Amino acid sequence: MALIEARSLHLGYERREVVRDLSLTLPEGRITIIVGANGSGKSTLLRGLSRLLTPRSGRVLLDGTDIHALRGKDLARRLGLLPQSPIAPDGVTVRDLVARGRFPHQGLFQQWTAADEQAVAGALAATRTDELQDRLIEELSGGQRQRVWIALALAQQTDVLLLDEPTTFLDVTHQLEVLDVVRDLNRERGTTVGIVLHDLNLAARYADHLVAVRDGEIHSQGSPGEVITEQMVHEVFALSSRVLPDPVTGTPMVLPLGRDPQPAHQPDLDAPDLDAPEPEDAMTTTTDSHPAPDAEAAHAEPDAAPVRVPALEHSPQLAFDLTVAAVRPLGQNLMRVTLTSPELVHFGTGAHPLDLRIKLIVPGPRPSADHFAPIRPDGQLDPAGSADWYRRWLQIDPEDRGWLRTYTVRDLRGAGHPGNLGKHPELDVDMVLHLEPEQALGSGVAARWAQQVAPGDRIDVLGPNRHVVGPDYGGIEFRPGTARTLLLVGDETAAPAICSILEALPAQMTGRAVIEVADESDRQPVLTRSAVQLTWLVRGDAPHGELLDAEVRRLMCENAQAFREEGAQTTRPELEDVDIDSTILWETTVGEGAFYAWLAGEAGVIKGLRRHLVTELGIDRTQVSFMGYWRQGRPEM
Ligand SMILES: Cc1cc2nc3c(=O)[nH]c(=O)nc-3n(C[C@H](O)[C@H](O)[C@H](O)COP(=O)(O)OP(=O)(O)OC[C@H]3O[C@@H](n4cnc5c(N)ncnc54)[C@H](O)[C@@H]3O)c2cc1C
């Protein structure tokens, strides 16, 4: 057991002080949870406690010794930190990553020992990640990945463990799972735990000691019953609420009623705390990092002139200036375009891309300026002004700005991946060549670009900023939840997404995938560990979607037992019929049952199939995600 305490701590970034004269003791062998509104200083406090941030004044003591007086390795043997959104190097297996937790215990001459082996095996077992140990990190779900990071911290066998928002981006089952693992560790080993958490009700359930932070100072601390009151929720979160006993645990449960009309202390920006590490310090839990400009600092002075912050740290979506590395025909109607740039190191969600969508900005014939410069990685961005970039972009002449088109990331490979052509990260986009001889300007621009593109050409791509978003990023729609039986259906535009999803599925998944393509040559090889069976349909001269429609109806009829849950009832009322001519069809959900359908492609075809599943067969809407990827006769805006 160990005691960690802050004494008169002042922490900040550049000219802005974020934590003020704060003294705090994390009780030995107990779980302390720190809560507070966005921008209150809670993550900055954790950075200070873990030596990621050097105090301006004051001290952090570990069993009475100033942590800044300890050698890096000595501190790492005693204090572990799981930062927000840690990033694993590409191509690393679960076991390799967890084994890195043993680095602080290895000397120059003493390499891997039986004790290291035991610590890694114990950490894998405690987090139930032992069965994943040979899998690559990028193949795991968000919840599995978070358990692996905790396993790494466990393997480090420290007396103190600090975790910054360990449940962000996880669904509720995985949130509980992660916190249960931490609690077991605390109870079994007596580890002193400090957690920053944004969910008050989870904090109340798991904390022995709760600390509420407001404006960089401690507002109140004590047992959850002492700290969680309607007054505290009002003063710290600017929220009206009722506090009731949790019917399961008896701990206080906050029922929010609404935001207070005049929030006294709440910064207005609902941005995540920006303590995500740079990729290179992701594995390093004890070295000082560069003091990153912090949302807490950047947004705390609402009346000052617009604050410009690096786009990399703020914008969930960035513009990437990419070079075409290769162009390869995959079939008569399908072209694989491989894009690369050192900037891609900032791209992604930290997880397998699944059906991750991006926007290509197909260049116009007369470009005059770089319209995306402010949201390139590291560009300076005024968060307030950046919100309406799309409206402003649309006002520019298309021949200058180009055209926005939506595509799927078929594959994303980090730097150094053996499949790469060069030294930088790469992404593949598979583009359908639906070429009509006479098309108006602005119509079919993406298909034409794909047909003419050559290595060395450049293109802008809008995509997720991996420092800010996680696997719950809205650009991913495949969310089967608890489902184990899948139905994946699409035409050639959805083939890249279905192939990518199949490659990520774990072995226990079963069901069917059906893809309709124009020509025999457009079929693609796909590797999947899952038991989902893939059928390719070749359209030939048949109308678009006719074969797909017939095949899905046949499958649903033959496999009614597997695809429809016994006794399942529709729990949500059916949509009013959506008019395909006025609105593109799109409703995605997180699967809630044993069965989950994901349908994408031409909107009319998909609408017909979705209606068959939901209206005719009575499958719950919450189990069917459907996306009109394009509409016959309508160019994308
Ligand atoms: C989330 C999402 C992911 C997508 N992923 C992919 C992907 O990975 N690969 C891919 O190729 N497409 C994908 N698409 C579809 C792609 O965005 C559209 O096909 C887009 O219209 C192509 O742009 P364009 O400039 O070539 O044609 P547009 O200018 O948009 O359309 C011109 C004309 O061509 C027709 N048309 C458009 N697309 C097709 C088509 N595929 N076949 C036949 N006629 C067509 C239109 O009806 C219109 O009449 C995706 C769409 C979405 C929404």
The ligand as a Gaussian input file, in Angstrom:
#p B3LYP/6-31G(d) Opt

LIG

0 1
 C      -21.352000       6.123000     -45.595000
 C      -21.083000       5.905000     -47.068000
 C      -20.035000       5.083000     -47.451000
 C      -19.761000       4.877000     -48.808000
 N      -18.706000       4.089000     -49.138000
 C      -18.415000       3.908000     -50.467000
 C      -17.271000       3.138000     -50.865000
 O      -16.484000       2.659000     -50.037000
 N      -17.052000       2.960000     -52.186000
 C      -17.887000       3.523000     -53.126000
 O      -17.619000       3.348000     -54.313000
 N      -18.947000       4.250000     -52.773000
 C      -19.229000       4.472000     -51.471000
 N      -20.300000       5.230000     -51.114000
 C      -21.187000       5.729000     -52.170000
 C      -20.654000       7.000000     -52.818000
 O      -20.616000       8.049000     -51.879000
 C      -21.607000       7.374000     -53.936000
 O      -21.656000       6.355000     -54.882000
 C      -21.274000       8.697000     -54.556000
 O      -22.458000       9.165000     -55.165000
 C      -20.226000       8.636000     -55.636000
 O      -19.953000       9.958000     -56.073000
 P      -19.837000      10.348000     -57.592000
 O      -19.310000      11.724000     -57.652000
 O      -19.082000       9.291000     -58.309000
 O      -21.348000      10.308000     -58.109000
 P      -22.496000      11.402000     -57.851000
 O      -22.130000      12.699000     -58.472000
 O      -22.840000      11.449000     -56.430000
 O      -23.701000      10.758000     -58.676000
 C      -23.807000      10.907000     -60.082000
 C      -24.859000       9.976000     -60.666000
 O      -24.386000       8.653000     -60.528000
 C      -25.281000       7.840000     -59.787000
 N      -24.479000       7.001000     -58.901000
 C      -23.805000       7.394000     -57.806000
 N      -23.163000       6.340000     -57.264000
 C      -23.424000       5.282000     -58.066000
 C      -23.047000       3.925000     -58.036000
 N      -22.239000       3.420000     -57.095000
 N      -23.506000       3.113000     -59.024000
 C      -24.313000       3.592000     -59.996000
 N      -24.709000       4.880000     -60.071000
 C      -24.276000       5.716000     -59.118000
 C      -26.163000       8.803000     -59.038000
 O      -27.439000       8.239000     -58.820000
 C      -26.180000      10.009000     -59.922000
 O      -27.215000       9.879000     -60.872000
 C      -20.578000       5.478000     -49.784000
 C      -21.619000       6.322000     -49.390000
 C      -21.866000       6.541000     -48.045000
 C      -22.975000       7.464000     -47.650000

